[in-house]
């Protein structure tokens, strides 16, 4: 299970981000800035301000999940100074 999680974390998620960026560049190149993901998100935010709030709120949870202190484990033992 740990190997699968590492594969997803270090290969699949960055690959998806790269594919989204490539799609966005191609969309902008072929259709102008109105075709970009940013334009879609901005126009949707104007129509649905709650969307913007929920995205910000959700990103706060994600950042807390990623950077909040965790218990010492095999990966953090050297960082924590626990031997």
Order of alpha helices (4+ residues) and beta strands (2+ residues): alpha-alpha-alpha-alpha-alpha
